Amino acid sequence: MNNEERLVDIEIKLSHQEDLVESLNQLVYEQQTRIDLLDKRCEALIRQVRELADSVGSRGGAVDERPPHY
């Protein structure tokens, strides 16, 4: 294998690696976008649970109180 063939082979490999890196970067970006969305949804759910707990607590009833049919 002469130097020119080796150089062409290296350039081909480099091109494939650049494509792979770009694909991985796109995947990481999409995953981070998804993580951000899920994080916002979790925060919204936490707020809802706290609001529900506050509304149950403000009614004066105990949260662990047994229902009357027991």
N, CA, C and O atoms as a GROMACS GRO file, in nm:
protein
  280
    1MET      N    1   0.086  -0.117   0.000
    1MET     CA    2   0.000   0.000   0.000
    1MET      C    3   0.091   0.123   0.000
    1MET      O    4   0.176   0.139   0.088
    2ASN      N    5   0.072   0.207  -0.096
    2ASN     CA    6   0.157   0.327  -0.103
    2ASN      C    7   0.096   0.440  -0.020
    2ASN      O    8  -0.013   0.428   0.036
    3ASN      N    9   0.169   0.548  -0.012
    3ASN     CA   10   0.126   0.660   0.072
    3ASN      C   11  -0.004   0.722   0.026
    3ASN      O   12  -0.085   0.763   0.109
    4GLU      N   13  -0.027   0.730  -0.103
    4GLU     CA   14  -0.151   0.789  -0.153
    4GLU      C   15  -0.271   0.703  -0.115
    4GLU      O   16  -0.375   0.757  -0.076
    5GLU      N   17  -0.260   0.572  -0.126
    5GLU     CA   18  -0.370   0.483  -0.087
    5GLU      C   19  -0.396   0.493   0.063
    5GLU      O   20  -0.511   0.493   0.106
    6ARG      N   21  -0.289   0.502   0.140
    6ARG     CA   22  -0.304   0.515   0.285
    6ARG      C   23  -0.375   0.646   0.319
    6ARG      O   24  -0.461   0.650   0.407
    7LEU      N   25  -0.337   0.752   0.249
    7LEU     CA   26  -0.399   0.882   0.273
    7LEU      C   27  -0.548   0.877   0.238
    7LEU      O   28  -0.630   0.929   0.313
    8VAL      N   29  -0.582   0.817   0.127
    8VAL     CA   30  -0.723   0.805   0.086
    8VAL      C   31  -0.799   0.722   0.190
    8VAL      O   32  -0.912   0.757   0.226
    9ASP      N   33  -0.738   0.614   0.238
    9ASP     CA   34  -0.802   0.530   0.339
    9ASP      C   35  -0.827   0.609   0.468
    9ASP      O   36  -0.934   0.598   0.528
   10ILE      N   37  -0.729   0.687   0.508
   10ILE     CA   38  -0.744   0.769   0.629
   10ILE      C   39  -0.853   0.874   0.610
   10ILE      O   40  -0.932   0.898   0.701
   11GLU      N   41  -0.859   0.936   0.494
   11GLU     CA   42  -0.962   1.036   0.467
   11GLU      C   43  -1.102   0.973   0.469
   11GLU      O   44  -1.197   1.034   0.518
   12ILE      N   45  -1.113   0.852   0.417
   12ILE     CA   46  -1.243   0.782   0.420
   12ILE      C   47  -1.284   0.754   0.563
   12ILE      O   48  -1.399   0.777   0.601
   13LYS      N   49  -1.191   0.705   0.643
   13LYS     CA   50  -1.221   0.676   0.783
   13LYS      C   51  -1.259   0.803   0.858
   13LYS      O   52  -1.352   0.803   0.939
   14LEU      N   53  -1.186   0.910   0.832
   14LEU     CA   54  -1.216   1.038   0.896
   14LEU      C   55  -1.356   1.087   0.859
   14LEU      O   56  -1.429   1.138   0.944
   15SER      N   57  -1.392   1.072   0.735
   15SER     CA   58  -1.524   1.112   0.690
   15SER      C   59  -1.634   1.034   0.762
   15SER      O   60  -1.735   1.091   0.802
   16HIS      N   61  -1.613   0.904   0.777
   16HIS     CA   62  -1.711   0.821   0.849
   16HIS      C   63  -1.719   0.862   0.996
   16HIS      O   64  -1.828   0.866   1.053
   17GLN      N   65  -1.606   0.892   1.055
   17GLN     CA   66  -1.607   0.934   1.195
   17GLN      C   67  -1.676   1.068   1.212
   17GLN      O   68  -1.748   1.089   1.310
   18GLU      N   69  -1.657   1.159   1.119
   18GLU     CA   70  -1.726   1.288   1.126
   18GLU      C   71  -1.876   1.269   1.117
   18GLU      O   72  -1.951   1.334   1.189
   19ASP      N   73  -1.921   1.179   1.029
   19ASP     CA   74  -2.064   1.151   1.017
   19ASP      C   75  -2.118   1.091   1.147
   19ASP      O   76  -2.227   1.126   1.193
   20LEU      N   77  -2.040   0.999   1.205
   20LEU     CA   78  -2.082   0.937   1.330
   20LEU      C   79  -2.092   1.039   1.443
   20LEU      O   80  -2.188   1.038   1.520
   21VAL      N   81  -1.993   1.126   1.453
   21VAL     CA   82  -1.994   1.229   1.556
   21VAL      C   83  -2.115   1.322   1.538
   21VAL      O   84  -2.179   1.359   1.636
   22GLU      N   85  -2.144   1.359   1.416
   22GLU     CA   86  -2.260   1.445   1.390
   22GLU      C   87  -2.391   1.375   1.429
   22GLU      O   88  -2.480   1.436   1.487
   23SER      N   89  -2.401   1.246   1.398
   23SER     CA   90  -2.520   1.169   1.436
   23SER      C   91  -2.534   1.162   1.588
   23SER      O   92  -2.643   1.179   1.642
   24LEU      N   93  -2.423   1.138   1.655
   24LEU     CA   94  -2.426   1.130   1.801
   24LEU      C   95  -2.460   1.266   1.863
   24LEU      O   96  -2.534   1.272   1.961
   25ASN      N   97  -2.408   1.373   1.806
   25ASN     CA   98  -2.442   1.506   1.855
   25ASN      C   99  -2.591   1.533   1.841
   25ASN      O  100  -2.653   1.590   1.932
   26GLN      N  101  -2.649   1.494   1.730
   26GLN     CA  102  -2.792   1.513   1.708
   26GLN      C  103  -2.873   1.432   1.809
   26GLN      O  104  -2.973   1.480   1.863
   27LEU      N  105  -2.829   1.310   1.834
   27LEU     CA  106  -2.897   1.225   1.930
   27LEU      C  107  -2.891   1.284   2.072
   27LEU      O  108  -2.990   1.284   2.144
   28VAL      N  109  -2.774   1.333   2.110
   28VAL     CA  110  -2.759   1.395   2.242
   28VAL      C  111  -2.849   1.518   2.254
   28VAL      O  112  -2.910   1.540   2.358
   29TYR      N  113  -2.856   1.597   2.149
   29TYR     CA  114  -2.942   1.716   2.150
   29TYR      C  115  -3.089   1.676   2.169
   29TYR      O  116  -3.160   1.736   2.249
   30GLU      N  117  -3.132   1.575   2.094
   30GLU     CA  118  -3.272   1.531   2.106
   30GLU      C  119  -3.300   1.475   2.245
   30GLU      O  120  -3.406   1.499   2.302
   31GLN      N  121  -3.205   1.401   2.300
   31GLN     CA  122  -3.224   1.346   2.434
   31GLN      C  123  -3.230   1.458   2.539
   31GLN      O  124  -3.312   1.452   2.630
   32GLN      N  125  -3.146   1.559   2.525
   32GLN     CA  126  -3.148   1.669   2.621
   32GLN      C  127  -3.280   1.746   2.612
   32GLN      O  128  -3.334   1.789   2.714
   33THR      N  129  -3.331   1.763   2.491
   33THR     CA  130  -3.460   1.828   2.473
   33THR      C  131  -3.569   1.749   2.544
   33THR      O  132  -3.656   1.806   2.610
   34ARG      N  133  -3.565   1.618   2.529
   34ARG     CA  134  -3.663   1.530   2.594
   34ARG      C  135  -3.648   1.536   2.746
   34ARG      O  136  -3.748   1.540   2.818
   35ILE      N  137  -3.526   1.535   2.795
   35ILE     CA  138  -3.502   1.543   2.939
   35ILE      C  139  -3.556   1.674   2.994
   35ILE      O  140  -3.618   1.676   3.101
   36ASP      N  141  -3.533   1.783   2.923
   36ASP     CA  142  -3.584   1.913   2.968
   36ASP      C  143  -3.736   1.912   2.977
   36ASP      O  144  -3.793   1.965   3.073
   37LEU      N  145  -3.802   1.853   2.878
   37LEU     CA  146  -3.948   1.845   2.878
   37LEU      C  147  -3.996   1.760   2.996
   37LEU      O  148  -4.090   1.798   3.065
   38LEU      N  149  -3.933   1.646   3.018
   38LEU     CA  150  -3.974   1.559   3.129
   38LEU      C  151  -3.948   1.626   3.263
   38LEU      O  152  -4.026   1.608   3.357
   39ASP      N  153  -3.841   1.702   3.272
   39ASP     CA  154  -3.811   1.775   3.395
   39ASP      C  155  -3.921   1.877   3.425
   39ASP      O  156  -3.965   1.889   3.539
   40LYS      N  157  -3.965   1.949   3.323
   40LYS     CA  158  -4.073   2.046   3.342
   40LYS      C  159  -4.202   1.977   3.384
   40LYS      O  160  -4.275   2.026   3.470
   41ARG      N  161  -4.230   1.862   3.322
   41ARG     CA  162  -4.352   1.788   3.359
   41ARG      C  163  -4.345   1.738   3.503
   41ARG      O  164  -4.445   1.742   3.575
   42CYS      N  165  -4.228   1.691   3.546
   42CYS     CA  166  -4.212   1.646   3.684
   42CYS      C  167  -4.235   1.761   3.781
   42CYS      O  168  -4.301   1.745   3.884
   43GLU      N  169  -4.180   1.877   3.749
   43GLU     CA  170  -4.200   1.993   3.835
   43GLU      C  171  -4.347   2.031   3.843
   43GLU      O  172  -4.396   2.067   3.949
   44ALA      N  173  -4.417   2.022   3.731
   44ALA     CA  174  -4.560   2.053   3.730
   44ALA      C  175  -4.637   1.952   3.815
   44ALA      O  176  -4.729   1.989   3.888
   45LEU      N  177  -4.601   1.826   3.805
   45LEU     CA  178  -4.667   1.723   3.886
   45LEU      C  179  -4.641   1.743   4.034
   45LEU      O  180  -4.730   1.724   4.117
   46ILE      N  181  -4.519   1.780   4.068
   46ILE     CA  182  -4.486   1.806   4.208
   46ILE      C  183  -4.571   1.922   4.261
   46ILE      O  184  -4.623   1.915   4.373
   47ARG      N  185  -4.584   2.027   4.180
   47ARG     CA  186  -4.668   2.140   4.223
   47ARG      C  187  -4.813   2.095   4.243
   47ARG      O  188  -4.878   2.134   4.340
   48GLN      N  189  -4.864   2.014   4.151
   48GLN     CA  190  -5.003   1.967   4.163
   48GLN      C  191  -5.022   1.883   4.288
   48GLN      O  192  -5.122   1.898   4.358
   49VAL      N  193  -4.928   1.795   4.317
   49VAL     CA  194  -4.940   1.711   4.436
   49VAL      C  195  -4.936   1.797   4.562
   49VAL      O  196  -5.013   1.774   4.655
   50ARG      N  197  -4.847   1.895   4.564
   50ARG     CA  198  -4.841   1.984   4.681
   50ARG      C  199  -4.970   2.063   4.698
   50ARG      O  200  -5.018   2.081   4.809
   51GLU      N  201  -5.025   2.110   4.586
   51GLU     CA  202  -5.150   2.184   4.593
   51GLU      C  203  -5.264   2.095   4.642
   51GLU      O  204  -5.346   2.138   4.723
   52LEU      N  205  -5.267   1.972   4.595
   52LEU     CA  206  -5.370   1.878   4.642
   52LEU      C  207  -5.352   1.848   4.789
   52LEU      O  208  -5.449   1.842   4.864
   53ALA      N  209  -5.229   1.828   4.831
   53ALA     CA  210  -5.203   1.801   4.972
   53ALA      C  211  -5.243   1.921   5.058
   53ALA      O  212  -5.298   1.904   5.166
   54ASP      N  213  -5.215   2.040   5.010
   54ASP     CA  214  -5.254   2.160   5.084
   54ASP      C  215  -5.406   2.173   5.091
   54ASP      O  216  -5.460   2.210   5.196
   55SER      N  217  -5.475   2.142   4.982
   55SER     CA  218  -5.621   2.154   4.984
   55SER      C  219  -5.684   2.048   5.073
   55SER      O  220  -5.785   2.074   5.138
   56VAL      N  221  -5.626   1.929   5.078
   56VAL     CA  222  -5.677   1.825   5.167
   56VAL      C  223  -5.650   1.865   5.312
   56VAL      O  224  -5.735   1.847   5.399
   57GLY      N  225  -5.533   1.918   5.337
   57GLY     CA  226  -5.498   1.960   5.473
   57GLY      C  227  -5.580   2.078   5.520
   57GLY      O  228  -5.606   2.090   5.639
   58SER      N  229  -5.621   2.165   5.430
   58SER     CA  230  -5.697   2.282   5.470
   58SER      C  231  -5.843   2.249   5.500
   58SER      O  232  -5.914   2.330   5.560
   59ARG      N  233  -5.888   2.132   5.459
   59ARG     CA  234  -6.026   2.092   5.488
   59ARG      C  235  -6.045   2.050   5.632
   59ARG      O  236  -6.158   2.037   5.681
   60GLY      N  237  -5.933   2.029   5.701
   60GLY     CA  238  -5.943   1.996   5.843
   60GLY      C  239  -5.943   1.847   5.870
   60GLY      O  240  -5.929   1.808   5.985
   61GLY      N  241  -5.958   1.764   5.770
   61GLY     CA  242  -5.957   1.620   5.791
   61GLY      C  243  -5.816   1.567   5.793
   61GLY      O  244  -5.726   1.621   5.729
   62ALA      N  245  -5.799   1.461   5.868
   62ALA     CA  246  -5.667   1.398   5.874
   62ALA      C  247  -5.646   1.317   5.746
   62ALA      O  248  -5.738   1.252   5.696
   63VAL      N  249  -5.527   1.320   5.696
   63VAL     CA  250  -5.497   1.249   5.572
   63VAL      C  251  -5.502   1.099   5.594
   63VAL      O  252  -5.546   1.025   5.506
   64ASP      N  253  -5.458   1.052   5.711
   64ASP     CA  254  -5.454   0.909   5.739
   64ASP      C  255  -5.579   0.860   5.811
   64ASP      O  256  -5.582   0.747   5.860
   65GLU      N  257  -5.679   0.941   5.819
   65GLU     CA  258  -5.801   0.904   5.890
   65GLU      C  259  -5.872   0.792   5.815
   65GLU      O  260  -5.880   0.794   5.693
   66ARG      N  261  -5.924   0.694   5.890
   66ARG     CA  262  -5.996   0.583   5.828
   66ARG      C  263  -6.132   0.630   5.780
   66ARG      O  264  -6.200   0.708   5.849
   67PRO      N  265  -6.172   0.585   5.665
   67PRO     CA  266  -6.307   0.622   5.615
   67PRO      C  267  -6.415   0.563   5.706
   67PRO      O  268  -6.389   0.466   5.777
   68PRO      N  269  -6.535   0.622   5.706
   68PRO     CA  270  -6.641   0.579   5.798
   68PRO      C  271  -6.689   0.436   5.776
   68PRO      O  272  -6.747   0.378   5.867
   69HIS      N  273  -6.668   0.378   5.660
   69HIS     CA  274  -6.722   0.244   5.636
   69HIS      C  275  -6.634   0.135   5.696
   69HIS      O  276  -6.669   0.018   5.680
   70TYR      N  277  -6.523   0.164   5.762
   70TYR     CA  278  -6.438   0.062   5.826
   70TYR      C  279  -6.484   0.034   5.965
   70TYR      O  280  -6.425  -0.049   6.034
   0.00000   0.00000   0.00000
